[in-house]
Amino acid sequence: MTRVFLVDDHEIVRRGIADLIDAERDLEVVGESGTVRGTLGRVAATLPDVVVLDVRLPDGDGIGLCRAIRSAHPEVRCLMLTAYDDDEASRSAVLAGASGYVLKDIRARGLLDGIRKVAAGGELLSARVSERVAESFQTPRVDEPEFTLRERQVLELITEGLTNRQIGDRLGLAEKTVKNYVSGLLAKLGMERRTQAAVYGLEHRR
């Protein structure tokens, strides 16, 4: 069962998402909040698998809240769900450790499947956001690091949103081996998050 915590200052939005989630057998809402102040303690108490949160909250911003959650509880994944189509916010969310950034015009099934994907260790960025975040990570071709064939294969599958286990199944590698490849990729790229590697891979697809 995937445990989900909701953060949005509009109760009607929280209720709508909660109803969608509670109708699924493998998902459950374990808590909700409408403010930054009310979130951290409740997340610590419930330890959800995924926190779905808005970018803008009445007493702060969801991006800073995402960073605080990830710092205190690295195992908790964050999915930004917002009405604001903001280039800088999407980039900042990725850098803050968010596993996904999607707009509220996403279909219900897409959101539910996205929560599952993020909970499983995947990344979720809408097509528009992926393109815009990728642009912010553009680097000249001459500065590209040298990758081995296997590293390029792993990077391509990260870009597709696969988890380490799924990459291992696809390439016939142990999950631990894939994890080592991912760590090596991030080191070569000078990045800390696989989401950053994903958008880099998207922008540098040949």
Secondary structure, 3 states (H helix, E strand, C coil): CEEEEEECCCHHHHHHHHHHHHCCCCEEEEEEECCCCCCHHHHHHHCCCEEEECCEECCEEHHHHHHHHHHHCCCCEEEEEECCCCHHHHHHHHHCCCCEEEECCCCHHHHHHHHHHHHCCCCEECHHHHHHHHHHCCCCHHHCCCCCHHHHHHHHHHHCCCCHHHHHHHHCCCHHHHHHHHHHHHHHHCCCCHHHHHHHHHHCCC
